[in-house]
C-alpha cells in the first residue's frame, strides 16, 4: 500500500508543532473576542441607561395618563416606561426635602410624569432627537426632558472605546493571520518538491491544493478546540477573580458566540493560509525550491 507523504515521522512532528502554533494564535484571538464581547456588553449597558422624562400636562386625567404610558410602552424605542403621579412625585420630593412643601405652598406644583428607558439602539443623539420631537407633538405632554450634555459625552466616550477596541482587534487579527500563514507555510515547506512534481505532471491547482486544504482545515479545527479548551480552563482557574466577567459571558448566548467565533476564525484563517502557502510554492520556479 502506498504511504501518504503526510504520514512520515518528520511530518507528524511538523503537524503537531503547526497545531500548537495555531492554537496559541487562536488563544490570542479568543481573548480578543472576549474583550470585544465584554466591551459590547458594557456599551449596551450604558446606552440602556438613557432615560427620557415626559412631563404630563396638569389638565390630563389619570386614566388618560395611563393610556399614554401604555402607548409609549408599545413604541419601538421604549425598553420600559414607568408612571409617576403628581401625588407620588410630591411624596418623593417631601422625603428628599424633609418638609411638607405642598401645605406650605397651598398646591402641588409637580406634574405627573413618565420615565422612558430608551433601548440601546435608539440612544444616539440623532434618533433621540427624533423621539423627543415625536413626543412633543402629543397635546397631553407638557415637556420632554433628557440630559443632552451627559448623553453627548457618554456617546463620545463610548465611541472612543469602540474605536480603540476595533483598532486593537484589527492589529491583532493581522498579527494572527501572519503567524498562521507562516506556521502553515513552514509545515508545507517539506512537501514543496511534491507540489512541484504534481504540477509538472499536469495536475491542476485545485487537485494540488485539495489534500493540503483538507489537512489545513483539520489543523484549524483541532487548534480551535484546543484554544477553546485553554481559554475555558483559564476562566475556570480564575473564576473567583473573573466571576463578573464570566456572568456577562453567560448572558445572551455570548459563550456560543465565543465558541463559534474561534471555530470559524480558526477554520477560515487556516484555509486561507493553506491556499496561500500552496499557491506560493506552485508559482515558485523549480530551481528556487532548493
CORFENMO-V449674 format. One record per pair of residues at least 24 apart in sequence whose ideal C-beta (glycine too) atoms are under 10 Angstrom apart, sorted by the first residue. I is the first residue (numbers start at 1). GAP is how many residues later the second one is. Records with the same first field share a line. If there is no record, write none. Layout:
BEGIN
I=GAP / GAP
END
This chain:
BEGIN
4=207 / 211
5=185 / 186 / 188 / 189 / 206
6=181 / 184 / 185 / 188 / 205 / 206 / 208 / 209
8=182
10=180
11=176 / 179 / 180 / 204
14=169 / 172 / 173 / 174 / 175 / 176 / 177
15=172 / 200 / 203 / 204 / 207
16=171 / 203
17=166 / 169 / 170
18=162 / 165 / 166 / 167 / 168 / 169 / 170 / 197 / 198 / 201 / 202 / 204 / 205 / 252
19=164 / 168 / 199 / 200 / 201 / 202 / 203 / 204 / 206 / 207 / 251
20=163 / 203 / 206
21=158 / 159 / 161 / 162 / 163 / 165 / 166 / 198 / 202
22=154 / 157 / 158 / 161 / 162 / 165 / 194 / 197 / 198 / 200 / 201 / 202 / 204 / 205 / 244 / 247 / 248 / 251
23=196 / 197 / 199 / 200 / 201 / 202 / 203 / 204 / 205 / 206 / 207 / 243
24=152 / 155 / 159 / 199 / 202 / 203 / 206
25=147 / 150 / 151 / 152 / 153 / 154 / 155 / 158 / 198 / 202 / 240 / 241 / 244 / 245
26=150 / 154 / 194 / 197 / 198 / 199 / 200 / 201 / 202 / 204 / 205 / 236 / 237 / 239 / 240 / 243 / 244
27=196 / 199 / 200 / 201 / 202 / 203 / 204 / 207 / 235
28=144 / 145 / 147 / 148 / 151 / 199
29=140 / 143 / 144 / 146 / 147 / 148 / 151 / 195 / 198 / 202 / 232 / 233 / 236 / 237 / 240
30=194 / 197 / 198 / 200 / 201 / 202 / 204 / 228 / 229 / 231 / 232 / 235 / 236
31=141 / 196 / 199 / 200 / 203
32=133 / 136 / 137 / 139 / 140 / 141 / 144 / 229 / 233
33=136 / 198 / 221 / 224 / 225 / 226 / 227 / 228 / 229 / 232
34=197 / 201 / 208 / 211 / 214 / 215 / 220 / 221 / 224 / 227 / 228
35=130 / 133 / 134 / 137 / 210
36=126 / 129 / 130 / 132 / 133 / 221 / 222 / 225
37=208 / 211 / 212 / 214 / 215 / 217 / 218 / 220 / 221 / 224
38=127 / 206 / 207 / 210 / 211 / 216
39=119 / 122 / 123 / 125 / 126 / 127 / 130
40=80 / 122 / 125 / 208 / 212 / 214 / 217
41=204 / 207 / 208 / 210 / 211 / 213
42=116 / 119 / 206
43=77 / 80 / 111 / 114 / 115 / 116 / 118 / 119 / 122
44=75 / 76 / 77 / 79 / 114 / 208
45=75 / 203
46=74 / 77 / 108 / 109 / 111 / 112 / 115
47=71 / 72 / 73 / 74 / 75 / 76 / 77 / 104 / 107 / 108 / 111
48=31 / 32 / 69 / 70 / 71 / 72 / 73 / 75
49=68 / 69 / 71 / 74 / 102 / 105
50=29 / 66 / 67 / 68 / 69 / 70 / 72 / 73 / 74 / 78 / 96 / 97 / 100 / 101 / 104 / 105
51=28 / 29 / 31 / 64 / 65 / 66 / 67 / 94 / 95 / 96 / 100
52=25 / 26 / 29 / 62 / 63 / 64 / 65 / 66 / 70 / 71 / 76 / 79 / 80 / 83 / 92 / 93 / 94 / 95 / 99
53=31 / 60 / 61 / 62 / 63 / 90 / 91 / 92 / 93 / 94
54=27 / 29 / 57 / 58 / 59 / 60 / 61 / 62 / 78 / 81 / 82 / 84 / 86 / 87 / 88 / 89 / 90 / 91 / 92
55=55 / 56 / 57 / 58 / 59 / 86 / 87 / 88 / 89 / 90
56=27 / 28 / 29 / 30 / 55 / 56 / 57 / 58 / 82 / 84 / 85 / 86 / 87
57=54 / 55 / 81 / 82 / 83 / 84 / 85 / 86
58=28 / 50 / 51 / 52 / 53 / 54 / 84
59=80 / 81 / 83
60=51 / 52 / 78 / 79 / 80 / 81 / 82
61=79
62=24 / 25 / 50
64=76
65=46 / 47 / 48 / 49 / 75
66=46 / 48
67=73
68=44 / 46 / 67 / 70 / 72 / 73
69=43 / 45 / 46 / 47
71=43 / 67 / 69
72=42 / 44 / 63 / 66 / 69
73=41 / 43
75=41 / 43 / 44 / 47 / 56 / 59 / 60
76=43 / 45 / 46 / 55
77=39 / 40 / 41 / 42 / 44 / 45 / 46 / 50 / 51 / 53 / 54 / 57 / 58
78=36 / 38 / 39 / 40 / 41 / 44 / 53
79=37 / 38 / 39 / 40 / 41 / 43 / 44
80=35 / 36 / 37 / 38 / 39
81=33 / 34 / 35 / 36
82=31 / 32 / 33 / 34 / 35
83=29 / 30 / 31 / 32
84=26 / 27 / 28 / 29 / 30 / 31
85=25 / 26 / 27 / 28
86=24 / 25 / 26 / 27
87=25
88=24 / 25
89=24
111=30 / 31 / 32
112=30
113=28 / 29 / 30 / 32
114=27 / 30
116=28 / 30
118=28 / 33
123=28 / 31 / 32 / 35
124=27 / 28 / 31 / 34 / 35
125=26 / 27 / 30 / 31
128=27
173=92 / 96
176=89 / 90 / 93
177=88 / 91 / 92 / 95 / 96 / 99
178=95
179=90 / 94
180=36 / 39 / 40 / 43 / 85 / 86 / 88 / 89 / 90 / 92 / 93 / 94 / 96 / 97
181=88 / 89 / 91 / 92 / 93 / 95 / 96 / 99
182=91 / 95
183=36 / 40 / 87 / 90 / 94
184=28 / 31 / 32 / 35 / 36 / 85 / 86 / 87 / 88 / 89 / 90 / 91 / 92 / 93 / 94
185=88 / 89 / 91 / 92 / 93 / 95 / 96
186=91
187=25 / 28 / 29 / 32 / 86 / 87 / 90
188=24 / 27 / 28 / 85 / 86 / 88 / 89 / 90 / 92 / 93
189=88 / 92 / 100
191=24 / 86 / 87 / 90
192=85 / 86 / 88 / 89 / 90 / 92 / 94 / 96 / 97 / 98
193=88 / 93 / 96 / 97
194=87
195=82 / 83 / 84 / 85 / 86 / 87 / 89 / 94
196=85 / 86 / 88 / 89 / 90 / 93
197=89
198=84
199=82 / 83 / 84 / 87
200=86
203=79
205=70 / 73 / 74 / 77 / 78
208=70 / 71 / 73 / 74
209=65 / 66 / 68 / 69 / 70 / 73
210=68
211=67
212=62 / 63 / 65 / 66 / 69
213=57 / 58 / 59 / 61 / 62 / 65
214=57 / 60
215=55 / 59
216=51 / 53 / 54 / 55 / 56 / 57 / 58 / 59 / 61 / 62
217=49 / 50 / 51 / 53 / 54 / 57
218=49 / 52
219=47 / 48 / 51 / 52 / 54 / 55
220=43 / 44 / 45 / 46 / 47 / 48 / 49 / 50 / 51 / 52 / 53 / 54
221=42 / 45 / 46 / 49
222=44 / 48
223=39 / 40 / 43 / 44 / 46 / 47
224=35 / 37 / 38 / 39 / 40 / 41 / 42 / 43 / 45 / 46
225=34 / 37 / 38 / 41
226=40
227=35 / 36 / 38 / 39
228=30 / 31 / 34 / 35 / 38
231=27 / 28 / 31
232=26 / 27
END
